[in-house]
Amino acid sequence: MYNPYPFDDLSVVNKPVLKENVTGSIVSGTNQSAEYLSNVFAERLKSGSGNNIIVAFEGYITSQWQQMINLVTQQLKLKHIPMEVISFDFVYKDSDILEEELDDYLKIDKEKDPVSLFGKIYKSGFEGISDQGRMDTLSDRLSTLKTEKGRIILVYGNGCTIQRFRPLYDLICYFDVTPKESVLRIRRGNYINLGDKSARPVKEIIRRCYYVDFEMAVHLRGELLKEKAIDYYLASDKPNDTQLVPQSALYDIFASLVNYPMRCKPVYLEGVWGGTYVKKLRKLPDTMRNCAWVFDLIPMEVSIVVEAGNTNIEFPFFTFVQTEGTNLMGQDCVHKFKGYFPIRFNYDDSYHSNGNMSIQVHSGHDYNIDNFGELGRQDESYYIVATGHNAKTFVGFKDEIDPQEFIEKAKVSEKEFTSIDYEKYIHAEESKPGMQVMIPAGTIHSSGRNQVVLEIGSLTIGSYTYKLYDYLRADLDGIPRPIHTWHGERVLCQERNKQWVRKNIVHSPQLVRGGKEWAEYIVGEHDLLYFSLRRLEFSDAIKDNTNGVFHVLSLVDGEKVKIHSVNHPEYSYIQNFMDIVIVPANMGEYIIHNLGNQPVCIHKTLLKEGFIND
């Protein structure tokens, strides 16, 4: 279950040039934001007909409104303006009714899903979890309040700005929370699921959030951004240091940022097989036991930090995608992938660790839709960045064995906790830096001990990883790691053996273009994957062109480079070793300059030509 380490990587700041009127309109600090809002509300009340002003406090899941409500109330009382506060929570259906109605999305089936990780995406929105009669009551009450005079009416809660209620508000304030902070708040006990009266166990809360609560909030936020319905955006990860951004400034910041190469703020996670390489490279805290995963660009999990005058503002990356998707990704991409950023990137670090990743397999498009209502298939790929002694990448079955025999042993192991001689069954390639392995859904695989892997995967927003064998290990919480042979057997492509692997998904680089001391190679392409994996090699500089499709660049060998637009050299980003940088689709021609003394290699990912037809 997703458990980010509570560490903020303060080194990742994007610095687009912003106009003075934009930076000057940002209010930094929670007390200052409350004072600003109270003045706005009071002025609106004074300048209007005298009728009540109705304000909505909407936000992402785990938003903490109470402090801001209290501070605004204090300010308005000093101005002798009465205020009424209405919680939207009473609109939700009773918890027992919701429990019954959501059962189809959160079924418990210990055979298929031993620890209840999976579910089905809920698509009925906040309207679906709300009681019709209670919505009528609130709507009637707000309509009446609009005709009365002299007060500020504040309605707060997740879902309070659904389409039915939106026209009733004079102002909408949106409290955004990054995905990492949202999960940390859940783990700190700061949240119960919508409609619940008491908290579930943490893992149940997160599961319900993934399939229901988060899903509703993401789509509502997208509606509000598309309609430009948010009057004031509040970056609220730090309750005591909220940043308030007026509507025009928010869109100006995003419109400026999308002209630049950019980097997201990583999320770091410990793991039972975690290594030491990234921990040393990025100077992670000594309190971290290890670093197993680095979410450098998992689109629905990372954030993006922008320098705005004297303050830094942190947004969920997907808030930015929902606002500037076309310029960032290209119109065809937005249409094909329904507005989602379609590729995900992370590092798997097992360097000097105590073992391999699990022997696992992922599911494809139809299986994900039929079983989970999930958009997208789960394809992956490994690019080997660094290795230690005896590093291996496990992929496919050995030619001479019967895969069904392995599956039967895995089923017994899941139930009886028996060991398996997995190396008898699973083919292994000797890992070397620069090796690319493609892993279409259905391919059995594992990253072995003692290497750092750049993992690149397809759209799947969740993680449909079915562990078939995990060496009888307990997780960091001391509980045996779950095995998923029921799903795994049904998605596993048994015919993918060593011969198939070497013919289809592990092969030599192919030259695309080249010149004096520079070249571009295809290191991985397959009909089952909609993205192309490339490597740029050069001594001094190399020129490229997005041609209306975003590129993602990872500096996999070398010290430092500068990426900048040809037409606007000021649109630039300095990239360090293992940084992952997005070059937006609208950039067109760009140049990468080597700022170090040695030749460099950059891994480039882009959507394949014709991806729209896949």
Rosetta blueprint (number, residue, H / E / L):
1 M L
2 Y L
3 N L
4 P L
5 Y L
6 P L
7 F L
8 D L
9 D L
10 L L
11 S L
12 V L
13 V L
14 N E
15 K L
16 P L
17 V L
18 L L
19 K L
20 E H
21 N H
22 V H
23 T H
24 G H
25 S H
26 I L
27 V E
28 S E
29 G L
30 T H
31 N H
32 Q H
33 S H
34 A H
35 E H
36 Y H
37 L H
38 S H
39 N H
40 V H
41 F H
42 A H
43 E H
44 R H
45 L H
46 K H
47 S H
48 G L
49 S L
50 G L
51 N E
52 N L
53 I E
54 I E
55 V E
56 A E
57 F E
58 E E
59 G E
60 Y L
61 I L
62 T L
63 S L
64 Q L
65 W L
66 Q H
67 Q H
68 M H
69 I H
70 N H
71 L H
72 V H
73 T H
74 Q H
75 Q H
76 L H
77 K H
78 L H
79 K L
80 H L
81 I L
82 P L
83 M E
84 E E
85 V E
86 I E
87 S E
88 F H
89 D H
90 F H
91 V H
92 Y E
93 K L
94 D L
95 S H
96 D H
97 I H
98 L H
99 E H
100 E H
101 E H
102 L L
103 D L
104 D L
105 Y L
106 L L
107 K L
108 I L
109 D L
110 K L
111 E L
112 K L
113 D L
114 P L
115 V L
116 S L
117 L L
118 F L
119 G L
120 K L
121 I L
122 Y L
123 K L
124 S L
125 G H
126 F H
127 E H
128 G H
129 I H
130 S E
131 D L
132 Q H
133 G H
134 R H
135 M H
136 D H
137 T H
138 L H
139 S H
140 D H
141 R H
142 L H
143 S H
144 T H
145 L H
146 K H
147 T H
148 E L
149 K E
150 G L
151 R L
152 I E
153 I E
154 L E
155 V E
156 Y E
157 G L
158 N L
159 G L
160 C L
161 T L
162 I L
163 Q L
164 R L
165 F L
166 R H
167 P H
168 L H
169 Y L
170 D L
171 L E
172 I E
173 C E
174 Y E
175 F E
176 D E
177 V L
178 T L
179 P H
180 K H
181 E H
182 S H
183 V H
184 L H
185 R H
186 I H
187 R H
188 R L
189 G L
190 N L
191 Y L
192 I L
193 N L
194 L L
195 G L
196 D L
197 K L
198 S L
199 A L
200 R L
201 P L
202 V H
203 K H
204 E H
205 I H
206 I H
207 R H
208 R H
209 C H
210 Y H
211 Y H
212 V H
213 D H
214 F H
215 E H
216 M H
217 A H
218 V H
219 H H
220 L H
221 R H
222 G H
223 E H
224 L H
225 L H
226 K H
227 E L
228 K L
229 A L
230 I L
231 D L
232 Y E
233 Y E
234 L E
235 A E
236 S L
237 D L
238 K L
239 P L
240 N L
241 D L
242 T L
243 Q E
244 L E
245 V E
246 P E
247 Q H
248 S H
249 A H
250 L H
251 Y H
252 D H
253 I H
254 F H
255 A H
256 S H
257 L H
258 V L
259 N L
260 Y L
261 P L
262 M E
263 R L
264 C L
265 K E
266 P L
267 V E
268 Y E
269 L E
270 E L
271 G L
272 V L
273 W L
274 G L
275 G E
276 T L
277 Y H
278 V H
279 K H
280 K H
281 L H
282 R L
283 K L
284 L L
285 P L
286 D L
287 T L
288 M L
289 R L
290 N L
291 C E
292 A L
293 W E
294 V E
295 F E
296 D E
297 L E
298 I L
299 P L
300 M L
301 E L
302 V L
303 S E
304 I E
305 V E
306 V E
307 E E
308 A E
309 G L
310 N L
311 T E
312 N E
313 I E
314 E E
315 F E
316 P E
317 F H
318 F H
319 T H
320 F H
321 V H
322 Q H
323 T H
324 E H
325 G H
326 T H
327 N H
328 L H
329 M H
330 G L
331 Q H
332 D H
333 C H
334 V H
335 H H
336 K H
337 F L
338 K L
339 G L
340 Y L
341 F L
342 P L
343 I L
344 R E
345 F E
346 N E
347 Y E
348 D E
349 D E
350 S L
351 Y L
352 H L
353 S L
354 N L
355 G L
356 N L
357 M L
358 S L
359 I E
360 Q E
361 V E
362 H E
363 S L
364 G L
365 H H
366 D H
367 Y H
368 N H
369 I H
370 D H
371 N H
372 F H
373 G L
374 E L
375 L L
376 G L
377 R L
378 Q L
379 D L
380 E E
381 S E
382 Y E
383 Y E
384 I E
385 V E
386 A E
387 T E
388 G L
389 H L
390 N L
391 A L
392 K E
393 T E
394 F E
395 V E
396 G E
397 F E
398 K L
399 D L
400 E L
401 I L
402 D L
403 P H
404 Q H
405 E H
406 F H
407 I H
408 E H
409 K H
410 A H
411 K H
412 V H
413 S H
414 E H
415 K H
416 E H
417 F L
418 T L
419 S L
420 I L
421 D L
422 Y H
423 E H
424 K H
425 Y L
426 I E
427 H E
428 A E
429 E E
430 E E
431 S L
432 K L
433 P L
434 G L
435 M L
436 Q E
437 V E
438 M E
439 I E
440 P L
441 A L
442 G L
443 T L
444 I L
445 H E
446 S E
447 S E
448 G L
449 R L
450 N L
451 Q E
452 V E
453 V E
454 L E
455 E E
456 I E
457 G E
458 S L
459 L L
460 T L
461 I L
462 G L
463 S L
464 Y L
465 T E
466 Y E
467 K E
468 L E
469 Y E
470 D L
471 Y L
472 L L
473 R L
474 A E
475 D L
476 L L
477 D L
478 G L
479 I L
480 P E
481 R L
482 P L
483 I L
484 H L
485 T H
486 W H
487 H H
488 G H
489 E H
490 R H
491 V H
492 L L
493 C L
494 Q L
495 E L
496 R L
497 N E
498 K H
499 Q H
500 W H
501 V H
502 R H
503 K H
504 N H
505 I L
506 V L
507 H L
508 S L
509 P L
510 Q E
511 L E
512 V E
513 R E
514 G E
515 G E
516 K L
517 E L
518 W E
519 A E
520 E E
521 Y E
522 I E
523 V E
524 G E
525 E L
526 H L
527 D L
528 L L
529 L L
530 Y L
531 F E
532 S E
533 L E
534 R E
535 R E
536 L E
537 E E
538 F E
539 S L
540 D L
541 A E
542 I E
543 K E
544 D E
545 N E
546 T L
547 N L
548 G L
549 V L
550 F L
551 H E
552 V E
553 L E
554 S E
555 L E
556 V E
557 D E
558 G L
559 E L
560 K E
561 V E
562 K E
563 I E
564 H E
565 S E
566 V L
567 N L
568 H L
569 P L
570 E L
571 Y L
572 S E
573 Y E
574 I E
575 Q E
576 N E
577 F L
578 M L
579 D L
580 I E
581 V E
582 I E
583 V E
584 P L
585 A H
586 N H
587 M H
588 G L
589 E E
590 Y E
591 I E
592 I E
593 H E
594 N E
595 L L
596 G L
597 N L
598 Q L
599 P L
600 V E
601 C E
602 I E
603 H E
604 K E
605 T E
606 L E
607 L E
608 K L
609 E L
610 G L
611 F H
612 I H
613 N H
614 D L
